[in-house]
């Protein structure tokens, strides 16, 4: 988004995360606080999504993430994940 000149306002949030092994044992703690924002789910394919999107698509996505309803944001995230996996 930076390279496309798209402006947005980051909404920093602290999260809490505990990593566990397959047996349920704690392997490490990451101290973050709060609930992750919807866009957090896009992290694994964010680079691919950004690379396969036009500047206009990224603008629309950023706008929706900042001012859309929860349902609109969820739908946009799901569509972005699908696009990133293509």
N, CA, C and O of each residue as an XYZ file, in Angstrom:
344
protein
N       0.824     -1.174      0.000
C       0.000      0.000      0.000
C       0.875      1.247      0.000
O       0.542      2.250     -0.630
N       1.997      1.174      0.712
C       2.903      2.323      0.725
C       3.438      2.602     -0.672
O       3.485      3.755     -1.100
N       3.841      1.553     -1.386
C       4.401      1.755     -2.719
C       3.357      2.242     -3.716
O       3.705      2.839     -4.735
N       2.088      1.995     -3.436
C       1.010      2.462     -4.307
C       0.525      3.854     -3.918
O      -0.339      4.417     -4.589
N       1.073      4.414     -2.841
C       0.671      5.740     -2.398
C      -0.684      5.768     -1.721
O      -1.336      6.811     -1.677
N      -1.116      4.628     -1.189
C      -2.420      4.540     -0.536
C      -2.246      4.908      0.930
O      -1.412      4.334      1.629
N      -3.034      5.863      1.384
C      -2.953      6.289      2.777
C      -3.958      5.517      3.618
O      -5.070      5.229      3.175
N      -3.553      5.191      4.823
C      -4.442      4.543      5.777
C      -3.935      4.870      7.169
O      -2.793      5.290      7.356
N      -4.789      4.671      8.114
C      -4.415      4.922      9.499
C      -4.319      3.585     10.219
O      -5.330      2.912     10.423
N      -3.101      3.196     10.606
C      -2.968      1.926     11.324
C      -3.715      1.967     12.647
O      -3.780      3.005     13.305
N      -4.266      0.848     13.019
C      -4.953      0.727     14.298
C      -4.203     -0.325     15.103
O      -4.551     -1.505     15.075
N      -3.175      0.110     15.819
C      -2.339     -0.818     16.559
C      -3.087     -1.381     17.743
O      -3.726     -0.650     18.500
N      -3.003     -2.682     17.894
C      -3.639     -3.367     19.006
C      -2.678     -4.412     19.528
O      -2.018     -5.100     18.749
N      -2.595     -4.535     20.825
C      -1.777     -5.568     21.430
C      -2.607     -6.841     21.563
O      -3.803     -6.788     21.847
N      -1.967     -7.969     21.357
C      -2.644     -9.264     21.424
C      -1.951    -10.154     22.438
O      -0.805     -9.901     22.808
N      -2.629    -11.182     22.886
C      -2.011    -12.194     23.736
C      -2.066    -13.519     22.987
O      -3.114    -13.899     22.466
N      -0.968    -14.201     22.936
C      -0.917    -15.442     22.183
C      -0.059    -16.453     22.930
O       1.024    -16.116     23.410
N      -0.524    -17.655     23.028
C       0.241    -18.740     23.636
C       0.398    -19.828     22.584
O      -0.588    -20.341     22.054
N       1.635    -20.172     22.288
C       1.894    -21.241     21.322
C       1.890    -22.575     22.045
O       2.481    -22.714     23.116
N       1.227    -23.546     21.460
C       1.137    -24.866     22.077
C       1.580    -25.931     21.074
O       1.461    -25.750     19.862
N       2.090    -27.039     21.599
C       2.445    -28.160     20.738
C       1.208    -29.036     20.524
O       0.133    -28.717     21.034
N       1.345    -30.121     19.786
C       0.189    -30.959     19.468
C      -0.399    -31.660     20.688
O      -1.520    -32.166     20.631
N       0.346    -31.692     21.785
C      -0.147    -32.301     23.006
C      -0.794    -31.287     23.944
O      -1.258    -31.641     25.028
N      -0.822    -30.018     23.519
C      -1.439    -28.966     24.317
C      -0.493    -28.275     25.276
O      -0.900    -27.367     26.001
N       0.753    -28.688     25.289
C       1.727    -28.047     26.170
C       2.180    -26.709     25.613
O       2.269    -26.529     24.398
N       2.464    -25.783     26.497
C       2.909    -24.455     26.090
C       4.353    -24.528     25.609
O       5.224    -25.040     26.313
N       4.599    -24.018     24.415
C       5.958    -23.991     23.884
C       6.583    -22.619     24.036
O       7.801    -22.507     24.176
N       5.768    -21.569     24.010
C       6.263    -20.215     24.268
C       5.075    -19.276     24.407
O       3.984    -19.536     23.899
N       5.317    -18.197     25.097
C       4.298    -17.164     25.260
C       4.701    -15.948     24.442
O       5.877    -15.590     24.381
N       3.743    -15.336     23.832
C       3.958    -14.043     23.200
C       2.972    -13.107     23.858
O       1.761    -13.305     23.768
N       3.475    -12.112     24.501
C       2.575    -11.214     25.205
C       2.137    -10.091     24.303
O       2.902     -9.199     23.939
N       0.934    -10.172     23.977
C       0.215     -9.200     23.207
C      -1.091     -9.077     23.975
O      -1.437    -10.026     24.679
N      -1.809     -8.033     23.899
C      -3.039     -7.886     24.666
C      -4.183     -7.489     23.750
O      -3.991     -6.691     22.832
N      -5.345     -8.022     23.980
C      -6.515     -7.613     23.219
C      -6.983     -8.671     22.252
O      -6.511     -9.808     22.270
N      -7.900     -8.288     21.421
C      -8.488     -9.156     20.411
C      -7.968     -8.696     19.055
O      -7.930     -7.500     18.767
N      -7.573     -9.645     18.236
C      -7.013     -9.243     16.944
C      -8.082     -8.650     16.036
O      -9.242     -9.061     16.082
N      -7.689     -7.681     15.210
C      -8.623     -7.097     14.259
C      -8.886     -8.087     13.125
O      -8.093     -9.006     12.924
N      -9.974     -7.921     12.384
C     -10.304     -8.862     11.310
C      -9.177     -9.036     10.289
O      -8.968    -10.136      9.779
N      -8.462     -7.969      9.993
C      -7.421     -8.037      8.959
C      -6.261     -8.947      9.368
O      -5.473     -9.354      8.514
N      -6.144     -9.268     10.639
C      -5.077    -10.125     11.146
C      -5.076    -11.482     10.438
O      -4.018    -12.080     10.244
N      -6.245    -11.963     10.058
C      -6.348    -13.258      9.395
C      -5.718    -13.267      8.007
O      -5.441    -14.333      7.458
N      -5.493    -12.094      7.440
C      -4.922    -11.975      6.101
C      -3.399    -12.095      6.112
O      -2.786    -12.265      5.058
N      -2.789    -12.009      7.281
C      -1.326    -11.982      7.386
C      -0.604    -13.073      6.597
O       0.389    -12.759      5.939
N      -1.036    -14.326      6.620
C      -0.282    -15.364      5.909
C      -0.207    -15.163      4.387
O       0.731    -15.638      3.747
N      -1.183    -14.465      3.812
C      -1.190    -14.284      2.352
C      -1.206    -12.802      1.963
O      -1.555    -12.460      0.833
N      -0.831    -11.932      2.891
C      -0.887    -10.493      2.626
C      -0.020    -10.088      1.443
O      -0.461     -9.312      0.595
N       1.196    -10.595      1.371
C       2.100    -10.247      0.274
C       1.516    -10.684     -1.064
O       1.549     -9.932     -2.038
N       0.985    -11.892     -1.106
C       0.405    -12.405     -2.348
C      -0.843    -11.613     -2.749
O      -1.052    -11.316     -3.925
N      -1.662    -11.279     -1.760
C      -2.865    -10.480     -2.033
C      -2.479     -9.118     -2.603
O      -3.042     -8.677     -3.605
N      -1.521     -8.456     -1.966
C      -1.105     -7.127     -2.429
C      -0.498     -7.195     -3.827
O      -0.750     -6.322     -4.657
N       0.294     -8.220     -4.085
C       0.946     -8.349     -5.391
C      -0.052     -8.619     -6.512
O       0.170     -8.206     -7.650
N      -1.145     -9.305     -6.203
C      -2.112     -9.654     -7.242
C      -3.263     -8.651     -7.353
O      -4.187     -8.853     -8.141
N      -3.211     -7.572     -6.570
C      -4.280     -6.576     -6.582
C      -3.830     -5.302     -7.297
O      -2.653     -4.943     -7.277
N      -4.775     -4.642     -7.916
C      -4.484     -3.345     -8.531
C      -4.478     -2.276     -7.447
O      -4.952     -2.503     -6.334
N      -3.943     -1.116     -7.780
C      -3.950     -0.011     -6.817
C      -5.377      0.331     -6.403
O      -5.633      0.602     -5.230
N      -6.298      0.320     -7.344
C      -7.691      0.644     -7.031
C      -8.303     -0.397     -6.100
O      -9.036     -0.051     -5.174
N      -8.006     -1.657     -6.342
C      -8.512     -2.711     -5.447
C      -7.957     -2.543     -4.034
O      -8.677     -2.728     -3.053
N      -6.680     -2.193     -3.935
C      -6.083     -1.976     -2.615
C      -6.703     -0.763     -1.928
O      -6.925     -0.788     -0.718
N      -6.987      0.303     -2.688
C      -7.642      1.483     -2.117
C      -9.018      1.122     -1.563
O      -9.371      1.505     -0.448
N      -9.779      0.389     -2.346
C     -11.117     -0.021     -1.911
C     -11.034     -0.905     -0.663
O     -11.822     -0.757      0.271
N     -10.079     -1.812     -0.666
C      -9.897     -2.702      0.481
C      -9.542     -1.895      1.736
O     -10.139     -2.102      2.793
N      -8.581     -0.983      1.624
C      -8.169     -0.168      2.771
C      -9.327      0.675      3.283
O      -9.512      0.810      4.493
N     -10.096      1.233      2.383
C     -11.250      2.049      2.771
C     -12.268      1.203      3.528
O     -12.801      1.627      4.553
N     -12.528      0.025      3.023
C     -13.492     -0.862      3.668
C     -13.017     -1.306      5.043
O     -13.817     -1.424      5.972
N     -11.711     -1.555      5.178
C     -11.171     -1.982      6.467
C     -11.261     -0.869      7.513
O     -11.327     -1.140      8.712
N     -11.263      0.370      7.058
C     -11.320      1.491      8.000
C     -12.733      1.954      8.296
O     -13.000      2.465      9.384
N     -13.653      1.782      7.334
C     -14.977      2.363      7.558
C     -16.139      1.413      7.286
O     -17.296      1.803      7.439
N     -15.858      0.181      6.888
C     -16.932     -0.767      6.600
C     -17.511     -1.370      7.869
O     -16.921     -1.288      8.946
N     -18.667     -1.970      7.716
C     -19.280     -2.675      8.839
C     -18.487     -3.957      9.108
O     -17.665     -4.365      8.288
N     -18.732     -4.576     10.234
C     -18.044     -5.818     10.578
C     -18.301     -6.896      9.523
O     -17.396     -7.649      9.162
N     -19.532     -6.963      9.037
C     -19.875     -7.960      8.012
C     -19.153     -7.658      6.697
O     -18.675     -8.576      6.030
N     -19.072     -6.383      6.322
C     -18.367     -6.005      5.094
C     -16.877     -6.304      5.214
O     -16.256     -6.788      4.268
N     -16.311     -6.015      6.374
C     -14.889     -6.290      6.591
C     -14.611     -7.790      6.521
O     -13.628     -8.213      5.913
N     -15.467     -8.584      7.139
C     -15.279    -10.035      7.125
C     -15.338    -10.574      5.698
O     -14.518    -11.406      5.310
N     -16.303    -10.101      4.923
C     -16.426    -10.543      3.526
C     -15.211    -10.115      2.711
O     -14.729    -10.876      1.872
N     -14.714     -8.908      2.949
C     -13.545     -8.427      2.221
C     -12.302     -9.236      2.580
O     -11.487     -9.539      1.709
N     -12.154     -9.583      3.845
C     -11.025    -10.394      4.277
C     -11.084    -11.774      3.636
O     -10.071    -12.279      3.152
N     -12.257    -12.381      3.630
C     -12.409    -13.708      3.023
C     -12.074    -13.661      1.540
O     -11.395    -14.551      1.027
N     -12.547    -12.623      0.845
C     -12.247    -12.477     -0.583
C     -10.751    -12.239     -0.799
O     -10.170    -12.768     -1.746
N     -10.127    -11.447      0.072
C      -8.697    -11.167     -0.043
C      -7.877    -12.429      0.192
O      -6.881    -12.657     -0.494
N      -8.283    -13.246      1.149
C      -7.576    -14.499      1.411
C      -7.667    -15.411      0.187
O      -6.671    -16.008     -0.223
N      -8.851    -15.513     -0.389
C      -9.015    -16.332     -1.593
C      -8.131    -15.825     -2.728
O      -7.496    -16.614     -3.428
N      -8.092    -14.506     -2.906
C      -7.272    -13.922     -3.967
C      -5.795    -14.173     -3.691
O      -5.032    -14.450     -4.617
N      -5.386    -14.081     -2.438
C      -3.987    -14.328     -2.081
C      -3.576    -15.768     -2.270
O      -2.397    -16.054     -2.478
N      -4.537    -16.688     -2.202
C      -4.231    -18.110     -2.376
C      -4.241    -18.555     -3.829
O      -3.812    -19.666     -4.139
N      -4.718    -17.712     -4.714
C      -4.789    -18.098     -6.135
C      -3.420    -18.246     -6.751
O      -3.306    -18.565     -7.934
